[in-house]
Amino acid sequence: MQPVIDQNLLYGGMKFTTATFAAAMRNIVPVITFVMAFILRLETVKMKSLHSQGKILGTLVTVGGAMMMTLIRGPLIRFPWTNDHILHHQTSVNTVNTQDQLKGSLMVTASCFSWASFLIVQALTLKSYPAELSFATLVCMIGALEGSLLVVVAERANASVWSINLDIKLLAEIYSVRKNNNVHSFIPIGFWLSLIHPIYLL
């Protein structure tokens, strides 16, 4: 379920915000995972322990870095191959109203919570079902099924989305699957989750 919910919320949120905002917000996934693991008593915090102080300091640094990336706007970097006309055009095209930015921010934040929830659920599941390979296969199959159902519902009037053409879209989809979401990324996660807490994966 996570690959479908997480990625669709992230890409939908990027449509209304910016890729910079989405990338910065994804950096708080370890913080969300840590807080959720603490609430569910998967993670213990002892204030006098150096190990726990490191976790808390890392959490604060992560939140501070994500806030700094999203709130501070640096100078525009001009490359030799761009000109001012193109940069002005891109800024005017990328301007969206406040309601869309809020909607996009909430979608990206929900995506972060979805990913953190998936790590927690995966850690709990692997305690009772320690077969990482079959678990990873089930996750990928269910994600593909849910993604297909989502496309059927969202694009019911447009049957052309199911056609496969030899173009840049196909190459982008192959790259996306290879880079982001396939069995080889779930097997190591499952293996490490069976040995350690979910917070250490991030």
Secondary structure, DSSP 8 states (H G I E B T S, - for coil): -HHHHHHHHHHHHHHHS-HHHHHHHHTTHHHHHHHHHHHTTSS---TT-HHHHHHHHHHHHHHHHHHHHHH--------TT--HHHHHHHHHHH---HHHHHHHHHHHHHHHHHHHHHHHHHHHHHHH---HHHHHHHHHHHHHHHHHHHHHHHTTT-GGGG---SSHHHHHHHHHHHHTSSHHHHHHHHHHHHHS-GGGG-
